[in-house]
Amino acid sequence: MSDSSAAAARPAAAPASGERMAVIGSNSFSGSHFVAHALRAGAAVVGISRSPEPVEAFLPYKWGSHDRFSFHALDLNHDLERILAVLDEFEPAQILCFAAQSMVGQSWLYPEQWFQTNVVSMVKLHDRLRTRDYLKRFVQISTPEVYGSTSGQVTEDAPFRPSTPYAVSKAACDLSLLAFHRAYGFPVVFTRAANVCGPGQQLYRIVPRTILSVLTGQKLKLEGGGTSTRSFIHIEDVCTGTLAVARHGRPGEAYHLATDQSVTIRGLVETICRHLNCAFADCVDLAPARRGLDAAYLLDCAKARDELGWVAQASLDRIVTETIAWARHHLEVLRRQPWDYVHQP
């Protein structure tokens, strides 16, 4: 067993502050970065994901040393009692749920699986957790996809208009959690972050896939010509905001975490090509847009700024530069990893 694996297998010891957090979906891109961020902030963390830990290139909490983390491979759909046993033993004041079937396009192929994980299993989880006195905040990592296609700056009180099975399932879970908050005082707080990216992201996402395509001489398939507008945010900015929400967010409220800089997908790819000294036309093939692709997620973050003092710091150039450095550092490992999304029912 490697040193990092041995550290992950040890029980998590509480820091001097006594802050304990549980991260459900700790193998996810955002979840794994949040684990690393919370550990650096002095918390003890338990991580739970349905699959064994992936290679170290995708686990930021293994990029440094720590002794306050333990990992459990448990599936919300099948292992609820074991998950509750882990949580009851650890007694985290904050539980952050990153777990979800999250792919938009594939949700059209197996919609019942998205609803099973994102709604049914989640409702079972928070129905059991509402009786746990140790829980002070349950942070639900939601998505701006619940708003559907939008224009202008979107605030947290915008109506839900989901347009894909994935978005409908996330909206349904959010509404259930709000009902539990109103009926039982369940301490749920929501975050919605737009287009999170940075080092360690899954290779099917637009930033790492573009970088790896250029580095390995393959052409990128750009859906819809890349005309949709997005606001890309560095994962570290999201982690900073998520930690502030976990510590200080008002139960029953949602907080947007985004930047005020927007770019088309094509503009993003052109930026990456410039950083890698590659001509856009030599690196890209245009492809039809996927079904249910929403045009824009431009989120108003005034609430997070005013209540939590949070403001995104990283530029798009920093995101691209750091992700290129990560890809080059791990290139031989990344070549052997799947570049396409691999569905797990």
Order of alpha helices (4+ residues) and beta strands (2+ residues): alpha-beta-alpha-beta-beta-alpha-beta-alpha-alpha-beta-alpha-beta-beta-alpha-beta-beta-beta-alpha-beta-beta-alpha-alpha-beta-alpha-alpha-alpha
